[in-house]
Amino acid sequence: MLSRLISCNLFSSCLLEFDLADDLKTGDVVMRCTTPANAKMLSEIINCIVNEQEYTTMRVISEDEERSYLESLSEREAVFIAEAGGKIIGMQSIDSPYKWSDKMEHVGKMGTLELKDYRRQGLGKKMAEKTLSFAKLCTYEKIVTFVLADNVSVLRFYKSLGFKRVGTWKKQAKLWGEYKDDILMEIFL
Ligand SMILES: CC(C)(COP(=O)(O)OP(=O)(O)OC[C@H]1O[C@@H](n2cnc3c(N)ncnc32)[C@H](O)[C@@H]1OP(=O)(O)O)[C@@H](O)C(=O)NCCC(=O)NCCS
């Protein structure tokens, strides 16, 4: 079990420490914060879900692209992974969509991806406990997420966590030649 201390030195005024040694366990599943060393496995999971052609607007990504993303994360950003039997089965991220703004540092963005066989077993909710407490410690005040309008399971998932629908971007994505709306959701921590 990886034990990692993330220190969030925020706005140079307060030092927060988040000890991930108490990795959350649910049954055989272990959850922890990932490192760039997992880039290969993470890119494979992302690509599995991309290839389902239903849930995400991401394209197929390479191991190197995933590694660069993981290396670029600041102290206030993290990707949490759920592992079962040494295999990564799901991930949840918190990152800052407004890295170049000092007026929106209180806003974080959340994303969740799980392999098909592990969905609807409470894993997403368990990961969210960890992810949202990390977000609070990092002084985010609200978290946003964007969900394709016809992705009913994800809309219900975020609603179950307390997220509210706050708007719609029309024709925000084009999947296989068909326009899709994107639903904007937010939760205040
Ligand atoms: C959406 C997803 C993240 C949910 O994670 P999960 O582990 O399956 O969700 P949980 O089992 O923790 O469910 C929590 C709650 O979410 C809602 N929910 C989750 N999946 C649902 C589904 N298929 N249909 C209806 N409600 C659903 C329910 O309210 C559920 O609570 P309940 O089981 O007590 O009714 C997961 O199914 C997934 O990875 N989907 C594919 C990838 C994806 O679309 N990611 C989002 C891209 S924006």
The ligand as an ORCA input file, in Angstrom:
! r2SCAN-3c Opt
* xyz 0 1
  C     -20.916      6.572    -13.829
  C     -19.941      5.819    -12.981
  C     -18.744      6.694    -12.686
  C     -20.679      5.535    -11.663
  O     -19.830      4.821    -10.784
  P     -20.395      3.531    -10.031
  O     -19.327      2.949     -9.207
  O     -21.010      2.633    -11.063
  O     -21.532      4.177     -9.123
  P     -22.009      3.667     -7.692
  O     -22.202      2.189     -7.734
  O     -21.122      4.233     -6.638
  O     -23.457      4.325     -7.611
  C     -23.764      5.454     -6.819
  C     -25.139      5.972     -7.237
  O     -25.062      6.526     -8.564
  C     -26.288      6.254     -9.279
  N     -25.993      5.376    -10.411
  C     -24.777      4.840    -10.724
  N     -24.875      4.112    -11.863
  C     -26.156      4.188    -12.262
  C     -26.885      3.640    -13.372
  N     -26.292      2.881    -14.302
  N     -28.198      3.928    -13.480
  C     -28.815      4.695    -12.560
  N     -28.190      5.239    -11.481
  C     -26.894      4.990    -11.343
  C     -27.218      5.564     -8.281
  O     -27.944      6.561     -7.609
  C     -26.220      4.906     -7.330
  O     -26.721      4.654     -6.049
  P     -27.552      3.266     -5.807
  O     -26.745      2.157     -6.380
  O     -27.659      3.224     -4.301
  O     -28.856      3.433     -6.498
  C     -19.498      4.507    -13.655
  O     -20.636      3.759    -13.972
  C     -18.682      4.707    -14.918
  O     -17.455      4.728    -14.862
  N     -19.307      4.843    -16.110
  C     -18.607      4.919    -17.377
  C     -17.654      6.051    -17.514
  C     -18.313      7.400    -17.470
  O     -19.330      7.601    -18.081
  N     -17.673      8.329    -16.778
  C     -18.095      9.681    -16.708
  C     -17.612     10.492    -17.862
  S     -18.133     12.181    -17.619
*
